[in-house]
Amino acid sequence: MAHKKQSVALLLSAALLCAAPAGAAELGPYFPLPGNLSVSGKTPREGLLKLQENWLKNGLDNLAKAKKETEAALDKAKESNAKPEEIKALEDKLADIETKTAGAKEELALGDDDGGGPDQQKERKRLLLANVNQWIRELGRQANKALKTAVLADGLAAMAAQQEHAMLEEMADKLERAEHDVTVEQWALTR
């Protein structure tokens, strides 16, 4: 019986780890993987926070563009007496964009707030690590894709895919090292 409970607990914790981080902006069309993942700053913690800030600002810009486009499409659909389901789909998309925008703005504000008590700093750290971990997972996914291409291709295509795989793996390793730096691990433990 104890073995079953442990198995269920392991499955639940694995499911929670694989699920999208609660409250964190999610990688996707509005929040693509940052183009520059170099961690620069006085400390790795500062570098990761700056990287997150730039990523969130870029995502907010993407959301603003998408909102404008969706509002224009919605107005056009209403003027042309489009089908109700088309109008509803555009309204739902607009509501989703607004929800994501509000969440990203809250996350950005929390990421910029170096004050507050230990609970606020723990939440700030949790969101940062959730974002960094989803970047690392995406880099790993892309690295595996490049490795598959390298195995299936030959000649220059295989060499280029091997180089891409190595570069992606190196970027993921650098992020992991920064994530496990003492400035990040000791953050919000005592304050």
Protein Blocks (a to p, Z undefined) as FASTA:
>chain_A
ZZmmmmmmmmmmmmmmmpccehiacedfklgcdfblcdcdfblklmmmmmmmmmmmmmmm
mmmmmmmmmmmmmmmmmmnopafklmmmmmmmmmmmmmmmmmmmmmmmmmmmmgdcfklm
mmmmmmmmmmmmmmmmmmmmmmmmmmmmmmmmgcjllmmmmmmmmmmmmmmmmmmmmmmp
mklmmgokbZZ
